[in-house]
Amino acid sequence: MTTIPALVAGAGAVRGKSRWPARLDWLQSTSGLLLALFMWGHMFFVSSILLGKDAMWTITRFFEGYFLFGRSHPWIVSIVVAGVVSLLVVHAMLAVRKFPINYAQYRTFRDHANAMKHGDTTLWWWQVVTGFAMFFLASVHLHAMLTRPDRIGPFESADRMWSDHWWPLYLVLLFAVEIHGGVGLYRLAVKWGWFSGRDANATRARLKTLKWALTAFFLALGLATLAAYVRIGIDHAAHAGERYVPAWVQTP
């Protein structure tokens, strides 16, 4: 028979459990969601080059306040980038808690994954690998955008891709970001029960199909965008460093 003191002690133990792991999980999910949504928006803005140099110039100057203040203020972009960097650091610090931190933990995970052969476990591992790669690749890109926001534009970005030899970094970063973000959004939907239906397995299958469709779409868009900047960079190599100014701006 359970005594009253034992029941009280048990209730106290339940009340005494820390809520911080749940709070940190929520913060990790929220920061990851915000970063994924930002990257989708960023991809659409950058891919405006596919509509022409004037379209990309207009989008860039819009974010610099050109049409609001009558002149460009690249420091506005630096503020946005600083916010993204802060969010990325927070997300990385929260996510690294769940990474294998030594070879023994990696062996345990590998043996577990090989025994189960579970698709979602494999996706999680790819998320770890791409997340680790992004620690280095994204920091290089963000540093450039933070310190030289004035070097964003049709010619400026194309010169960075080709004449400054940044295209290999952006190629690898593209795959890392899209795979990491796509897997992350899928796992968030499964973890928090978004779009859940009566049949959990059917819902998960639909979410996985949607995840791969979105990943394929953004990879195709990213590759087409990267190819467009490289092509412009090759054509503009002889005049690298020259800024692009639309004809309608040059003509009073």
C-alpha positions, 0 to 999 in steps of 0.5 A: 500500500502506498503511503501518503508521504510517498505520494507527496514525495512522488508529486514533488518529484514530478513538479521538480522536473526541469522544463528547460529541455522542453523550452530549449527544444521549442527555441530550437524549433522556432529558430529553425523555422524562422531560418528556413522561411528566411532562406526561402524568401532569400532564394526568391529575392536572389533568383530575381536575376533570372528576370533580368539585371534590372529586376535584381537591381530593383530588389536590391535597392528596395532592401537598401531603402533606395525608393524610400529615402531617395538613395541607398543605405547598405547598412540596412542590409547589414542590420538584417544580416546581423539579425540572421547571424544571431539567430543562426548562432542561437539555433546552432548552439541549441542543435549541437546539444544533440550531435554525437560529441565523440567517437563512442557516441557516433558508433552507438548511433551508427549501429542503431541506424544500421540495425533499424534502417529507418528513413527518418533516422537517416534524414536526421543524420544528413541534417547533422552533416549538412548543419556541420558544413553550414557552420563554416560555409554560411559564416563565410557568406554572412561575413561578406554580406555583413561587412560589404553589403554594398557589393550586392547587385547584378554585376557585383554579385556576379563578379563575386561568383566568377572573378572572385572564385566564390561559385564553388562555395555557393554550390556546396552551400546551396545543397547543404542549406536546401537539404538541411532546411527541407529535412528540418521542416519535415521533422518539425511537422512530424514532431509537433503534429502539423497537418496530422491526420487520422493515419499517422503513417499516411500523413508522414508519407505525404509530408516526406513527398512534399519535403522532397518536392520542395527540396527539388524545386529550390535546388533547381531554382538555386542552380539556375540562379547560380548559373545565371550569375556565373554567366554574367560574371564571365561576360563581365570579367574584363570589367570586374568591379564595375557597378551595374546601373540601369539605363533608366537611372542613368538617363535623367 
